[in-house]
Amino acid sequence: MGKKRIIAKTKEELLKEKEVKLKIPQEIKEGKIYISSSYNNTIMTLTNLQGDVLFWTSAGSIGFKGTKKGTSFAASKTAETIAQVVKKIGIERVQVLVKGIGSGRESAIRSLAARGLDITSIKDITAIPHNGCRPPKVRRV
């Protein structure tokens, strides 16, 4: 028996696989896009107005590995994928909610706008500690 060859899928093939799995129950005209941007990855979720997830993607699921997942280029590619799905579903207006402190925040929003999406609002929902954790007890020597 010879060596077994494993065929690596290209980014386009991965995108086509994701697009096939779309199951939209009714006609949706408005939706929300949640962008979660950390130092390590950028995750984008498309939901309807009630919060039911229609599609999600991340820089890792597109094919970026390691530290490249946290870059702004990976975030813009992730936004392009979401924009393609939004166009395919037929959503006309989207609200964008951004969470996190990663480098992909702005580039993802810019990429969504460049793809021709009608963005009605952009909201930052990053959690902010108001008073922080309780400080440790005073050290006694």
CORRA-V365331 format. One record per backbone hydrogen bond with DSSP energy under -1.0 kcal/mol. NH is the residue of the N-H (numbers start at 1). CO is the residue of the C=O. E is the energy in kcal/mol with one decimal. If there is no record, write none. Layout:
nh=NH co=CO e=E
nh=NH co=CO e=E
This chain:
nh=14 co=10 e=-1.9
nh=15 co=11 e=-2.0
nh=16 co=12 e=-2.1
nh=17 co=13 e=-2.0
nh=18 co=14 e=-1.8
nh=19 co=15 e=-2.1
nh=20 co=16 e=-1.5
nh=22 co=19 e=-1.2
nh=31 co=93 e=-2.0
nh=32 co=47 e=-2.6
nh=33 co=95 e=-3.2
nh=34 co=45 e=-2.8
nh=35 co=97 e=-3.0
nh=36 co=43 e=-3.3
nh=37 co=99 e=-2.9
nh=38 co=41 e=-2.8
nh=43 co=36 e=-2.7
nh=44 co=57 e=-3.2
nh=45 co=34 e=-2.4
nh=46 co=55 e=-3.6
nh=47 co=32 e=-3.0
nh=48 co=52 e=-1.7
nh=51 co=48 e=-1.2
nh=54 co=46 e=-3.2
nh=55 co=46 e=-1.6
nh=57 co=44 e=-2.5
nh=59 co=42 e=-1.6
nh=62 co=58 e=-1.3
nh=63 co=59 e=-1.0
nh=64 co=59 e=-2.0
nh=68 co=65 e=-1.4
nh=69 co=66 e=-1.3
nh=71 co=68 e=-1.2
nh=75 co=71 e=-1.4
nh=76 co=72 e=-2.0
nh=77 co=73 e=-2.0
nh=78 co=74 e=-2.1
nh=79 co=75 e=-2.1
nh=80 co=76 e=-1.8
nh=81 co=77 e=-1.7
nh=82 co=78 e=-2.0
nh=83 co=79 e=-2.4
nh=84 co=80 e=-2.0
nh=85 co=81 e=-1.9
nh=86 co=82 e=-2.5
nh=87 co=83 e=-2.2
nh=88 co=84 e=-2.1
nh=89 co=85 e=-2.6
nh=90 co=86 e=-2.1
nh=91 co=86 e=-1.7
nh=92 co=29 e=-1.9
nh=93 co=29 e=-1.9
nh=94 co=118 e=-2.3
nh=95 co=31 e=-2.0
nh=96 co=121 e=-3.1
nh=97 co=33 e=-2.7
nh=98 co=123 e=-3.1
nh=99 co=35 e=-3.1
nh=102 co=37 e=-1.7
nh=108 co=104 e=-1.7
nh=109 co=105 e=-1.6
nh=110 co=106 e=-2.7
nh=111 co=107 e=-2.0
nh=112 co=108 e=-2.1
nh=113 co=109 e=-2.3
nh=114 co=110 e=-2.2
nh=115 co=111 e=-1.3
nh=116 co=113 e=-1.3
nh=117 co=112 e=-1.5
nh=119 co=117 e=-1.2
nh=120 co=94 e=-2.6
nh=123 co=96 e=-2.7
nh=125 co=98 e=-3.0
